[in-house]
Amino acid sequence: MPSVRALCLALSLPGNVVQQPVSQMAGKKNAAPPKKILFSKPFFLPFVSLCRFSTRISRLNLKTYDYIIAGAGAAGLSLAYYMAQTALKSCSVLLLDMDAKRSNDRTWCFWASGATAHDDIVCHKWHNLYFNGDRWQRGGQLGELSYQMIRGADFYDKMRRELECRPSFEFRQERVLSIEDCGEGAKVETTDAQYWAPVVFNSCLRPKLPPQPGTHFLLQHFTGWWIETEEDRFDPDSGTLMDFRTPQYGSARFFYLLPLSKRRALVEYTIFSPEKLQPHHYEEALQNYLKEQCGLNGYRVCERESGAIPMTDKVMPSKYSKHTINIGTYGGAVKPTTGYAFQNIQQQAKQLVAQLEAGEVLDSRLPQQPRFRFYDRLLLNILQYYGEEAKGIFCRLFRYSSVPQILRFLEEQTRLWQEIRIFATLPIITFLRAVVRVYISRPRSMRTMQPEKQKDVLPAMQAKRKTKKVV
Ligand SMILES: Cc1cc2nc3c(=O)[nH]c(=O)nc-3n(C[C@H](O)[C@H](O)[C@H](O)COP(=O)(O)OP(=O)(O)OC[C@H]3O[C@@H](n4cnc5c(N)ncnc54)[C@H](O)[C@@H]3O)c2cc1C
């Protein structure tokens, strides 16, 4: 049975009969002006009425909400969480995810100064961070910053506790098949049902990207082990952000080691390259690293984590369709050259909630200084085509700049003069060559190729360049 709200919506009763959802008010600036066709062109009246009638009838089969959030991962849950802190908490919100989101499917690390919205679930903070080159180590205190970790399971748990006690927020475990505009909103089709809302937020369906010649696409892929030792082996206040003491095989490869206690740590093997490796390659590399660089033989692997994060300068569209806003990874929240996204996702969610509250046009794009896009593009070009040079760049970066300064640069909080000082320590010729490749002598194929084709061809181009055997 359709709800009274659905009936009213379908019959488009005036605002004083059906309370207008906040989302519709928010989208007012976007909404098309009311069509006068029924009154100004009586000739079309029967035909138009028939069409509208059939659309409304079909909408009667849909369950309607003020907002639908398709994909209840980091971005979807964060958005719902911040909505629930404001007047929007009384709006009906449907969260859809194909997964129950109860397992610890990932760990988020980020840096921050002072308290954050999720301080209560931070499982560890490091105040010292180190970087290892072949025969040297740099790093030290982070000052006002701390490097923090949140376990996915704790985040999902907190979000469920915060949202499930609010009757207007509803979770459904269903796979989203499609999202398409339907009338003055969007229809979401899942394996089980169809839903409709004036505004849908999408973090689960990959948006179609228009051709963007000359852009780059890589993956940051990794496998991590949570290990436990029988003796005290770690300093829980000091983490290793990057340890490059490993063969590079033509692409940037490094480890990070984050101890949570004297006997427990997360160690990850990370690679920046167009394609993932076979699972056993990561495992072998982890084994070798723990044995040869950390001198560890007796340890127990308690949990494993692996994943891949897109590293691309392709611009993610803010909208999936007229009434659907992309968020999270698909909303461009991932920093292309580092893969960090958690803090951007929080900022994006707060930005959208502020726009909803103020009745502004919804835009999930985060503000960015164009020069940081330029830096990202150059580094991506080097990582993609001259991956073997990445180690030298990171080594010089950490050798001559302080870790807090580097972290501020990576989160795009530095000033131009500070960036000039950082770039002065880097191999300038490598970057100048990248400028030429990106802006002057782009291969013809890169200039004209469709993004989908680029993705297929790039690994092949990379493979051709490699002379050394890949692990
Ligand atoms: C293993 C891993 C570790 C990471 N570590 C860090 C880190 O340390 N720091 C950092 O800043 N960033 C990290 N990231 C990057 C980024 O923060 C995360 O990927 C983040 O989860 C992205 O949020 P999201 O909401 O866009 O995607 P997700 O969190 O992946 O959420 C998308 C949701 O959509 C659901 N879904 C997908 N398809 C469908 C469908 N058809 N129907 C229904 N539901 C669907 C999925 O189940 C998922 O719950 C990491 C990423 C990964 C993969």
PDBQT file of the ligand as one rigid body, heavy atoms in Angstrom, charges set to zero:
ROOT
HETATM    1  C1  LIG A 501      41.233  -1.051   2.375  1.00  0.00    +0.000 C 
HETATM    2  C2  LIG A 501      41.189   0.447   2.304  1.00  0.00    +0.000 A 
HETATM    3  C3  LIG A 501      41.911   1.203   3.219  1.00  0.00    +0.000 A 
HETATM    4  C4  LIG A 501      41.847   2.600   3.163  1.00  0.00    +0.000 A 
HETATM    5  N1  LIG A 501      42.567   3.319   4.072  1.00  0.00    +0.000 NA
HETATM    6  C5  LIG A 501      42.468   4.662   4.078  1.00  0.00    +0.000 A 
HETATM    7  C6  LIG A 501      43.153   5.411   5.057  1.00  0.00    +0.000 A 
HETATM    8  O1  LIG A 501      43.889   4.878   5.875  1.00  0.00    +0.000 OA
HETATM    9  N2  LIG A 501      42.998   6.751   5.068  1.00  0.00    +0.000 N 
HETATM   10  C7  LIG A 501      42.199   7.397   4.164  1.00  0.00    +0.000 A 
HETATM   11  O2  LIG A 501      42.056   8.613   4.237  1.00  0.00    +0.000 OA
HETATM   12  N3  LIG A 501      41.574   6.699   3.177  1.00  0.00    +0.000 NA
HETATM   13  C8  LIG A 501      41.683   5.351   3.116  1.00  0.00    +0.000 A 
HETATM   14  N4  LIG A 501      41.029   4.649   2.140  1.00  0.00    +0.000 N 
HETATM   15  C9  LIG A 501      40.350   5.404   1.068  1.00  0.00    +0.000 C 
HETATM   16  C10 LIG A 501      38.926   5.856   1.435  1.00  0.00    +0.000 C 
HETATM   17  O3  LIG A 501      38.930   6.561   2.662  1.00  0.00    +0.000 OA
HETATM   18  C11 LIG A 501      37.976   4.693   1.558  1.00  0.00    +0.000 C 
HETATM   19  O4  LIG A 501      37.926   3.973   0.367  1.00  0.00    +0.000 OA
HETATM   20  C12 LIG A 501      36.554   5.136   1.903  1.00  0.00    +0.000 C 
HETATM   21  O5  LIG A 501      35.912   4.021   2.438  1.00  0.00    +0.000 OA
HETATM   22  C13 LIG A 501      35.793   5.657   0.695  1.00  0.00    +0.000 C 
HETATM   23  O6  LIG A 501      34.487   5.953   1.086  1.00  0.00    +0.000 OA
HETATM   24  P1  LIG A 501      33.238   5.705   0.118  1.00  0.00    +0.000 P 
HETATM   25  O7  LIG A 501      32.029   5.904   0.919  1.00  0.00    +0.000 OA
HETATM   26  O8  LIG A 501      33.421   6.476  -1.124  1.00  0.00    +0.000 OA
HETATM   27  O9  LIG A 501      33.373   4.186  -0.308  1.00  0.00    +0.000 OA
HETATM   28  P2  LIG A 501      33.084   2.931   0.621  1.00  0.00    +0.000 P 
HETATM   29  O10 LIG A 501      33.452   3.200   2.021  1.00  0.00    +0.000 OA
HETATM   30  O11 LIG A 501      33.730   1.783  -0.080  1.00  0.00    +0.000 OA
HETATM   31  O12 LIG A 501      31.497   2.805   0.564  1.00  0.00    +0.000 OA
HETATM   32  C14 LIG A 501      30.813   2.403  -0.580  1.00  0.00    +0.000 C 
HETATM   33  C15 LIG A 501      29.704   1.493  -0.098  1.00  0.00    +0.000 C 
HETATM   34  O13 LIG A 501      28.896   1.147  -1.220  1.00  0.00    +0.000 OA
HETATM   35  C16 LIG A 501      28.533  -0.210  -1.085  1.00  0.00    +0.000 C 
HETATM   36  N5  LIG A 501      28.194  -0.665  -2.435  1.00  0.00    +0.000 N 
HETATM   37  C17 LIG A 501      28.999  -0.785  -3.505  1.00  0.00    +0.000 A 
HETATM   38  N6  LIG A 501      28.290  -1.168  -4.585  1.00  0.00    +0.000 NA
HETATM   39  C18 LIG A 501      27.009  -1.295  -4.171  1.00  0.00    +0.000 A 
HETATM   40  C19 LIG A 501      25.797  -1.633  -4.821  1.00  0.00    +0.000 A 
HETATM   41  N7  LIG A 501      25.743  -1.913  -6.134  1.00  0.00    +0.000 N 
HETATM   42  N8  LIG A 501      24.671  -1.667  -4.094  1.00  0.00    +0.000 NA
HETATM   43  C20 LIG A 501      24.683  -1.369  -2.756  1.00  0.00    +0.000 A 
HETATM   44  N9  LIG A 501      25.797  -1.028  -2.096  1.00  0.00    +0.000 NA
HETATM   45  C21 LIG A 501      26.945  -0.981  -2.797  1.00  0.00    +0.000 A 
HETATM   46  C22 LIG A 501      29.727  -0.903  -0.477  1.00  0.00    +0.000 C 
HETATM   47  O14 LIG A 501      29.347  -2.070   0.208  1.00  0.00    +0.000 OA
HETATM   48  C23 LIG A 501      30.238   0.181   0.467  1.00  0.00    +0.000 C 
HETATM   49  O15 LIG A 501      29.733   0.013   1.763  1.00  0.00    +0.000 OA
HETATM   50  C24 LIG A 501      41.080   3.254   2.164  1.00  0.00    +0.000 A 
HETATM   51  C25 LIG A 501      40.398   2.470   1.235  1.00  0.00    +0.000 A 
HETATM   52  C26 LIG A 501      40.459   1.094   1.295  1.00  0.00    +0.000 A 
HETATM   53  C27 LIG A 501      39.725   0.304   0.240  1.00  0.00    +0.000 C 
ENDROOT
TORSDOF 0
